Amino acid sequence: MKANSEKTKQSKKAAHRVLAGVLCGASVLSLVLSLVMPPISQAIASDTQTVSTEETVMGCSK
């Protein structure tokens, strides 16, 4: 009986470690994305403005 409770404690500890690792990984990923996404979205917005300006200057030639 004592061996079973010891195994249960160990498996709970392992589950907690896995959960902690997943949460830590998710928070790191979130931080990285929050640092990377603004420049990307700014670059996309800049490209869109450039295309829009070119169309205005060139006129719609369809």
C-alpha positions in Angstrom: 0.0 0.0 0.0 2.8 2.4 0.8 4.5 1.8 -2.5 1.3 2.8 -4.4 1.0 6.1 -2.5 4.7 6.8 -3.2 4.1 6.1 -7.0 1.1 8.4 -6.9 3.1 11.2 -5.3 5.8 10.8 -7.9 3.4 10.8 -10.8 1.7 13.9 -9.4 5.0 15.7 -9.1 5.8 14.7 -12.7 2.4 16.0 -13.9 3.0 19.3 -12.1 6.5 19.6 -13.7 5.0 19.0 -17.1 2.2 21.5 -16.5 4.7 24.1 -15.2 6.9 23.5 -18.3 3.9 23.9 -20.6 2.8 27.1 -18.9 6.4 28.5 -18.9 6.7 27.7 -22.6 3.4 29.3 -23.4 4.4 32.5 -21.6 7.7 32.7 -23.3 6.0 32.1 -26.7 3.5 34.8 -25.9 6.3 37.2 -25.0 8.3 36.5 -28.2 5.1 36.9 -30.3 4.3 40.2 -28.6 7.8 41.5 -29.4 7.8 40.2 -33.0 4.3 41.0 -34.2 4.3 44.8 -34.0 7.2 45.2 -36.5 5.6 42.7 -38.8 2.2 44.3 -38.8 3.9 47.7 -39.2 5.8 46.5 -42.2 2.6 45.0 -43.7 0.8 48.4 -43.1 3.7 50.2 -44.7 3.7 48.0 -47.8 -0.1 48.5 -48.1 0.4 52.3 -47.9 3.1 52.1 -50.6 0.9 50.1 -53.0 -2.0 52.4 -52.4 0.2 55.5 -53.0 1.6 54.0 -56.2 -2.0 53.3 -57.5 -3.0 56.9 -56.7 0.0 58.3 -58.6 -0.2 55.9 -61.6 -4.0 56.1 -61.7 -6.3 53.1 -62.3 -5.2 51.9 -65.7 -7.7 49.0 -66.2 
